[in-house]
Amino acid sequence: MTNQNVVISDTQSGFSMEIVVNICEPALFPQAVPKPLAAPSGGSGGGPPIIWTKSSVKKLETSGRINSWIESMRASSPTRRSSSSENEEINKSWMLHHPSALKMFEEIINISKGKQIVMFLDYDGTLSPIVEDPDRAFISYEMREAVKDVAHHFPTAIVTGRCRAKVFDFVKLSELYYAGSHGMDIKGPTKGHNYRKGNQAVLCQPAREFLPMIDEVYKTLLEKTKSIPGANVENNKFCLSVHFRCVEEKRWAELAEQVKTVIKDYPKLKLTQGRKVLEIRPTIKWDKGNALEFLLESLGYANSNDVLPVYIGDDRTDEDAFKVLRKKGQGFGILVSKVPKETNASYTLQEPSEVMCFLKRLVEWKKSSLRRY
Ligand SMILES: O=P(O)(O)OC[C@H]1O[C@H](O[C@H]2O[C@H](CO)[C@@H](O)[C@H](O)[C@H]2O)[C@H](O)[C@@H](O)[C@@H]1O
């Protein structure tokens, strides 16, 4: 029996979700096994997760056997490793393709020789552990110091789905670049060696025109979801999050339905999914990948071969940035995850504490190389 993570993507709507299919239980998902829906990549028993095309998903849906929304919501935050021996095999194979950035530290350092490292850090699940209350996702003192040290040696940006002001309230480091609202709200440092006169102004807000619409939808969603205990709507300025981490599972369908009903009146907004959260954002083609490119350009590395961008993140939205790096053939992504996931990242770290170790090692290496020269 094998549990296989399946990523469903609809490139048109931008909606993507991950479900877990039990390969050897045809009674649950009969269409997931036989040949007609054979996956384009991966397969049962190991390797990367299967990516189903839109049409194969359609077949699953029309079979009436799968409520993709709910399955997707269930699978939206797998945090524990399963202990079965087959899953152990999957984990091993995955780790082989996406080794630990700590174990590969020397290799990473070698790649960086003669290049300027630029650090991109996601916030939730990367710098702070995932907690039930989004307002209490604090960064630890030690992590903050590690980020501060990194920013002292390398240009550093926090790229987050959060509202930029909120993440700044958590981190409180003026020497960083901040890209809030999934990269739709970028601001430069106001102090430190990356500070340049003029940078303190907002650098980029490509979804400005959506502000009134987002505000309106926020109010409507607050109203529509208030009868569902545990539902929490977060205003991230250029996008919204509807959290269901604290909602009883039996009410997830109702919540998803409410959200879908509200969104259908706004064709210029799209719905994506993160870790136990539904995210509403403008349909503009601007994501964390664009933010990364924009920041590299702002730093003067648009067409440079002397730069090594390193992006660390845990969520599906971070995949947009991993993808950009892979496409550019420059730098690499590090996925924070304990469980195998389809990813464009090259390396992995298991949890925020490992992210902190990685950042500290980077600083130690930089300091020792400065002492040598
Ligand atoms: O891009 P990120 O920095 O990873 O932000 C993505 C979302 O993170 C937050 O939600 C997640 O973390 C919460 C606190 O640990 C957790 O309760 C929630 O279930 C997670 O989805 C944030 O609250 C969202 O607004 C961000 O979009």
The ligand as an SDF file (V2000), in Angstrom:
LIG
                    3D

 27 28  0  0  0  0  0  0  0  0999 V2000
    4.5850   32.9950    2.3900 O   0  0  0  0  0  0  0  0  0  0  0  0
    4.5130   32.6740    3.8550 P   0  0  0  0  0  0  0  0  0  0  0  0
    5.3610   33.5680    4.6970 O   0  0  0  0  0  0  0  0  0  0  0  0
    4.7950   31.2100    4.1190 O   0  0  0  0  0  0  0  0  0  0  0  0
    2.9980   32.9420    4.2450 O   0  0  0  0  0  0  0  0  0  0  0  0
    1.9790   32.0450    3.8370 C   0  0  0  0  0  0  0  0  0  0  0  0
    0.8240   32.1550    4.7930 C   0  0  0  0  0  0  0  0  0  0  0  0
    1.4110   32.0190    6.0900 O   0  0  0  0  0  0  0  0  0  0  0  0
    0.5630   32.2030    7.2160 C   0  0  0  0  0  0  0  0  0  0  0  0
   -0.2690   31.0680    7.3600 O   0  0  0  0  0  0  0  0  0  0  0  0
    0.4360   29.8870    7.6700 C   0  0  0  0  0  0  0  0  0  0  0  0
    1.0700   30.0530    8.9560 O   0  0  0  0  0  0  0  0  0  0  0  0
    0.1460   30.2170   10.0570 C   0  0  0  0  0  0  0  0  0  0  0  0
    0.9620   30.4850   11.3160 C   0  0  0  0  0  0  0  0  0  0  0  0
    1.8960   29.4740   11.5520 O   0  0  0  0  0  0  0  0  0  0  0  0
   -0.7370   28.9590   10.1650 C   0  0  0  0  0  0  0  0  0  0  0  0
   -1.6660   29.1140   11.2310 O   0  0  0  0  0  0  0  0  0  0  0  0
   -1.4810   28.7610    8.8440 C   0  0  0  0  0  0  0  0  0  0  0  0
   -2.2220   27.5620    8.8940 O   0  0  0  0  0  0  0  0  0  0  0  0
   -0.4940   28.6950    7.6790 C   0  0  0  0  0  0  0  0  0  0  0  0
   -1.1670   28.6420    6.4350 O   0  0  0  0  0  0  0  0  0  0  0  0
   -0.2090   33.4870    7.1130 C   0  0  0  0  0  0  0  0  0  0  0  0
   -1.1040   33.5850    8.1970 O   0  0  0  0  0  0  0  0  0  0  0  0
   -0.9310   33.6050    5.7720 C   0  0  0  0  0  0  0  0  0  0  0  0
   -1.5550   34.8390    5.6730 O   0  0  0  0  0  0  0  0  0  0  0  0
    0.1300   33.4940    4.6790 C   0  0  0  0  0  0  0  0  0  0  0  0
   -0.4650   33.6210    3.4030 O   0  0  0  0  0  0  0  0  0  0  0  0
  1  2  2  0
  2  3  1  0
  2  4  1  0
  2  5  1  0
  5  6  1  0
  6  7  1  0
  7  8  1  0
  7 26  1  0
  8  9  1  0
  9 10  1  0
  9 22  1  0
 10 11  1  0
 11 12  1  0
 11 20  1  0
 12 13  1  0
 13 14  1  0
 13 16  1  0
 14 15  1  0
 16 17  1  0
 16 18  1  0
 18 19  1  0
 18 20  1  0
 20 21  1  0
 22 23  1  0
 22 24  1  0
 24 25  1  0
 24 26  1  0
 26 27  1  0
M  END
$$$$
